[in-house]
Amino acid sequence: MNKVFSFMAGLISGALVGGVIAVLFTPASGEDLKQGVVDRWHLALEEAQNARDQKRIELEAAYREAAVS
């Protein structure tokens, strides 16, 4: 559990530092930056949902196959 907590703390810290650096050093305007972040967030969310749906299909197929055997 301690390793998981350490990993999550490092992940969150890295994301925050990366976000601050991106905001400070980006040549885009604030609105362009915000729109880019929103667009990337929506794309990442859509990809995660697609991956979830695909994994669900695979797991259901494996379950059906195991139930038949």
C-alpha positions, 0 to 999 in steps of 0.5 A: 500500500505504501508503494502505491501511495508513493507512486500516486504522490509522485504521479500527481506531483509530476503532473502538477509540475508539468502543467505549471511548466507548460503554462509558463513556457507556452507561446500560445495565448491563454484561450488557445492553451485552455482550448488545447487542454480541453481538446486533449482532455476530451480526446484522452477521455474518449480513448479511455472509454474506447479502451474500457469498452474493448476490454469489456468485450474481451472479458465477456467473451473470455467469460462465455468461453470459460462458462461453456468449457 
